[in-house]
Structures are given as structure tokens and as C-alpha cells.
Amino acid sequence: MFTEEVTGPRTKRVTATASLVTDLSWLMHVAAGPSMQAKYPRLAEMFEGREDLADCVRNFWKDSSPQEDCFTEMQVLAQHADAVGVTDPDVLWSAIEEAVATVPLELEMPSESPEDRATYLDRLRRLRESPALLRSYLELLEAVWAPVDAMWQQALPIIEEAGRQVVAQYERGRSLELLIPQGCDILHVRLPDILAKVEAGQQPLLFVPCLFFGSSMYLELSGLVTIGTGVGQGDAVARAQTESVARRLKAVADPTRLAILHSLATAPSSVGELAVLFRLAQPTVSMHVKVLRQNGLVRSQRQGGRLRLSADAGAVELLLDELRQAVLLGADGHQPAGASTTGSDLIPATVVDRTLSAAPVTS
């Protein structure tokens, strides 16, 4: 029976990170499996007009069922290169390329079946032996990721915050049993041993929030257990889009800054004039004006050797429009924003809808 009771000090190695390679593994999974495209139509849209690319993913290895291929060897290479937490695609491609030459070919992979482990290790061997195959491999990864990179980078603050929240819950006393999604048969079997080692400080545990998949993944490799937790694509993107609105609202939430903005909307002024008007020290006014300028709400223009400040009416109108859009309207002007598109299924990251594994990082 699971419990939230916690005894003793928290000295466990539990961390979280965003992971480009882990999100990419799910995209490869969707591209390779027609059934996954049917189950996740919003993700399948990313391959509309690029069916040839999906075919390339599906046929690249030809050593396993396409329904169950998440290119786990890619995640193995990323972990070996200490690049699971990398968010720059160019850095990741270079790290994977360099790791091919040195990754051990006799790795223990407790999260994988013996058959799948043999498949992934054979792929690593083939990549090492064939520079041409490695080149094609990297080109494929880059081609799949390139169209979604801007979206993922925009959502990155939300993905990172999701990771911080999971770790914070653990640090506040929530048990790992309740934090770890158990959608994987292998994880269910190994969970007691994993929990015992993590609680004893003998094994690190990494949570990886992901944008492009369901809500459960598991990879155990080289002493590190990685657990994937899903971030609904619609929710994450909606929050990323409203983050700018929230930041600008925070800028005008201060009564003095809002009064300064009102004054500048009435008449352009200098910092000195504002200081006299509001009976404040010039450095204090300068600080408030800096916040407003950083958020694009105030602009400046030199007149007669003096810097004149004025409210940017267009920027203020845009803020109001974006706030109205975020709170009252959805993307089509009628529906509430933020509905999740990836669903809440407990799905593993390295193999289809049934059970198996995923990717890594450190604590």
C-alpha cells in the first residue's frame, strides 16, 4: 500500500531536467508507428507532407517492429555523452556523434528485455563501424527535430518548471511511489528495488518532463534510473505563449509603475520630471522606468539633448488583446485555450503502447 509518510532526512539523489533527446525519441516513435499516429493525431500532424520522412524513420533499422521503435540507442549515446539534459540540437548531434566511438558495447540495461538490449547494442556497433551509416543517422535525427525545435524551445520554461515541481513535491515529503507513473510492466517489477536504492542514496533518479508524449517512460542504464513524466503539448504551449503576458502584467502590477505609465500616456516626460511629479528619488524612478522599458511598455526618444519617455500605446493595446485572448478566447476565437493534446495515457518512451523504457540524466 502506497503512503505519503516520510521518515528521516532527505539525502536522496532525485533531480529533474528537460531533455531534447527524450522528446525526440517520442517523435521517432510516432513517426515509426502508424497506430501511434492514429492515437496522437496532433503529433502526427508534424509529419503531414513529410510522409517520406516517416518512412525513413520506419525503415532505417529494419531490426525490430516499427510499432516499438523509439531509437533507444540514441538515448544510450546521449547518456554516455552526458547530454541527456542538452537543449541545443547542434550540441546534441555533436555529442551523439562523438559518443559512438567510445560507448561500451556490453552495457547492462535492466529496463530492457534481453532481446531488445541485444538489438540496441548491435545498432551501436553498426554506427561505430560505418561512418556513412552514422552520417545518415544524424541527418535523420536532425530532419525529424528541425520543424518542432522552435515550438519546443518556446515551451522549454514550462517543461523545466514541470520538472522543478516534481522534485519539489518529493522534497516536501511526497513518496516516490506516488510520483513515479507506473505504466510499464518492467518498471512495476523493478520498482521496489529501485525505490530501496534511491531511498538509501545508492542510486540517482532523474525525472524528465516531456512535451511530445503521454505520461510514463522508464530507462535504467549505467546506474541511473530515468522516469519520464508527460507535459500536455497544448497546455505547455499555451503556458509558454502566456508567459510573456504574465511578465508584462507583473511589470504594471506595481502601483507606482502603473501610475508612471499612466502619466507617460498623458504626456512625455524625463526621469527628472517624473521624480518631481511623484516625489521620488531619481534612482527609484529610473528603476521603475527600466522595468517598463524592458517589457516594451515605455519607449524613449532624445529631444534637445534630453531623454524623453512616453508610453507605447500600441504595446499596451497589444497586452490587453493578448490578455483577452489568453483568458476569454482560444486559438479559434471561441474555445478556452490549453486543452492537452497528448492525453494522459501511461505510455513508455522506448516502446509502444504497452511497456518498456525511455532515457536519462544525472543528479
N, C-alpha and C positions, 0 to 999 in steps of 0.2 A: 504494500500500500504506500503510495507516494505521500510525502509530507513536506511542508514548508518550514518545519522546525530546523534550526541550525544551531549546532553546539560548537564551541571552541572558536579561536580566531581564524580569520580568513587569510590563509597563506597560500592559496591555490594559484596556479598559473592559468588564469582564464582571461582571454583577450578577444578583441574583435577587429575586423578590418574590412574595408571594401576590397573587392578583388575582380579586376578586369578579366583575368583568365578563367575565373569560375563562372562569371556571367557568360563569357564566350562559349564555355563548354555546353551551356544550356541551348544557346543559339545553334550550335553544331548539332545538338540532339534534335531540335525542332526541324532543322534543315534535312537531317538524315531520315526522319521518320514521318511518313505521310499521316499516320494515325495521330502523331503529336501535332501536326499542322491542323488537323481537324479539331483536336481538343483545345488548341490555343490559337484561334483564328487571328487574333490581333498580332501575335508573334509571327504567324505565317505570312501576314501582310508584308513583312520585311523582305520576303523573298518573291513577292509578286513582280513579274517582269524579269526575274533572275532565276527562273527555273533551272537554267543550265548550271548555275552555281550550286543550287540544292543538289542537282545530280552529281556534281563533282564531289560534294561532301559525302553523299551516299555511296559513291563508288570509289572513293580514294583508297581505302584499305582492303575491302573485299575479304576480310578475315573474321567478320562477326555479323550478327543480324543488324541491319541498318536501324531497326527499331530500338536497339540497345546501345547505340554508339554515341558517347559524349566526348570522344577523344581524350580519354583519361590519361594517356601518355603525355599529353600536353600539360596537364596539371602536375604530373610527376616531375617533368622538366622544370616547371615554374618553381616548385618547392625546392628542388635541388639547387636552383639558381637564387634562392631566397627572393623570389619575385612574385609570390602569390599576392602580396599587397600592392603591387605596382599598378598605377592607374594611367600611365602614359603608354600608349600602344607601341610606339617606336622603341621605348626602353624594354618593353616585354618581348618584342620579337628578337631583339639582340640578345637578351638574357636566355631565351629558349634556344637560340642558335648556338650560343657558347656552351650551354649545359649539355648538349648532345654528346660532346666529346668526352665528358667526364662523369656522366650519371652512371651509377653502378647498374650492372645488368643482372644482378641477383638480389634485388630488393625484396624485403618482406612487405607484403601488402595485406594485412589482416582484414581489411574491408572488402577484399575481392575474392571471388571463388578461385580455386587453383587454375581453372581453365582460362578465366579472364586475366589473371595475373600473367600466365604464360603468353597470352596474346599481347598484352601491353609491353612486356619485356622484349618480345620479338620485334615489335614496332620500333622500340628504342634502338635495338641492334641494327635494324634496316636503315633507320635515319642516319646512324653513325657511319654505316658502310657506303651510303650513296649520297654524295653531295647534291646530285641532281634531284633526288627524292626530297631531300631536306629543303632545297630551294622551292620546289613545288608546294611543299607542306606549309612553309612560311607564307608563301603567296596566297594560299587558300585561306589561312587564318586571317590575314590582312584583308582579303576581299570580303569575307563574311562580316568582319567587325567594322570596316570603314563607314558604311551607311548609318550605323547606330551610335557611333562614337560621340557625336555632338549631343544626342539625347542623353546618353549615359553620363557624360561629363556634367551636363546640366543637373541631372538628378543626384550627382555624387554627394553633395552635402546632406541630402536626405538619407541616402544609403549609409553614410558614415554615422549619422545621428541614430539610425536604427540599431547599429552595432553598439553604440555607446549605451543605448537604453537596455539592451540585453545584459551587458556587463554590469550596469548599474543595478539592475534587478537582482543579479547574483550577489553583488556586494552588499545589497540591503538585506540579504538573507533568504532570497527565494532559492529553492533547491534546484540543482541541475536536472533532476528528473522531470521537473515541470518546465524547464527552459528548453530542453532538447526535444525537437519534434521526432516522433518515433514512427516514421512511415516506411522504415526499411527493416526487412526481416533480419539481415545480418547485424544491423545495429541493435535490434531488440535482443539478440542472443548475447552480444558482446557488451551491452551497456553496463551490467553490474561490475564487470572487471574494469571497464573504462572509468566509471564513477569512483571506484575504490582507489585507483591510481591517481586520478586528478585530485581527489579529496586529500590524499596523502602527500600531494605535492610532487609525485613521481612522474607525472606526465602532463604536458601542456594541452590545453583545449582551446581551439580557436573557433569563434563564431564568425561566419561570413554572410552578411545580408546581401541578397542578390536581387537585381531588378527584373531579370528576364526568366524567372522560373517559379514553380509552385512554392512549397514551403518546407521541404525536407531534403537534405543531402548528407552524405557521410563518406569521409575518406580517412583512412588511417594508414600512415606511411612514415617510416623513419622516426617512430616515437611521438609523432604529432597526430592528434585527432582533430579533424576539421568537421564542423557541423554547419550546414547551410540553413539559413532562415530566409524565407521569401519576403520581399517587399513588393506589394502590388504595383504593377507598372503604372496604372492610371493614377493611383494615389501618390506615388513618388514624383511623377512628372508634374502632377497638379501642384504638389507642395513646392517643387523646385520653381515652378512658374510664379507662385505667390510669395516666394521668399523675398523677392525684390520689393513687392508691395508692402510686406510686413516691415522691412528695413526702413522704407521711407515713412511709413506710418509712425514708427518709433521715433524718427527724427522730429516729427511735428507733435509728438505726444507731450513734449516738454512745454509748459505754458509760456515760458519766456520765448522759446524759439518760435512757437506758433504766433505770438504777438509780434515778434520781429518780422516774420513772414508776412503777416497782415499789413504791417507798416510799410514794408518794401513793395507790397502790391499797390499801395496807395501812392507812394512817392519814392523814387530812388534816393538813396542816402549813402553816406560814407560810414565807416565804422565809428569814427569820432562822433558824428551826428547821432547815431543810434545810441552811443554811450551816454550822451547828454539827455536824449529823449527818455531813455529807460533808467537813468541814474545808476548806471553800472560802470565798472572799470572796463577800459578798452580791451584788456586781455580776455575778460569774460565774454564780451560781445564778439570778439574775434573767434573764440572757441565755438560759440553758438552758430556764427555765420559759416564757419568751416564745416560743421555737420550738415547744414542746409545745402552748402555748395557740393559737398561730397555726394549728396543724394540727388543732385541735379535740380533742386528746387529754387536755387538762387543763382543768378549769373552776375558777372561783373564787367564793367567797361571803364576804360580810362578816359576821363574828361578833364582837360586843363591840368594835367599832372596829378589828378586825384582819382582814386578808385571809387567808382560809384556802383552801388549794389542795387539790384532790383529783383523782384520775384519773377520767376519764369512761369507766366500764366499757362503756357502750353503744357509744361511739365506737371503743374498742379492739376490741370484738367485731365491729363493722362492718368495720373494717380487715382483720381476719382473714378474714371472709367474702368481702370483695372480693378479697383476695389469692388465696384458694382458687378463686374464680370465674375470676380472670384467668389463673391458672396451670394449673388442672386441668380447668375446665369451660368450655364455650361458652355462648352465649345460651340454647340449649335444654337446658342442663344435661348434655350428653353430648359435644358436638363441641368440638375445640380452637377458640379464638377467633382472629380475624384473617385469615380467608381473603379474598383480594381479590375484589371483585365486578365491577370494571370490566375486568378482563383485561389482557393485555399487548400487544394489537394495536397496530401502528403506525398511528394514526389522526390525520388532520389535524383542526384545530379549526374551520375555517370551511367545510369542505365534506365531505360523506360519507365512506364507507369507502375512497374512492380517494385523492385527492391535492389539496391546495391550500394552505390557510393558517390564520391564527389571530389573536393580539392582542399588546399592548405594555407597556413601562415604561422607566426610564432608568438610566444608570449614573453 
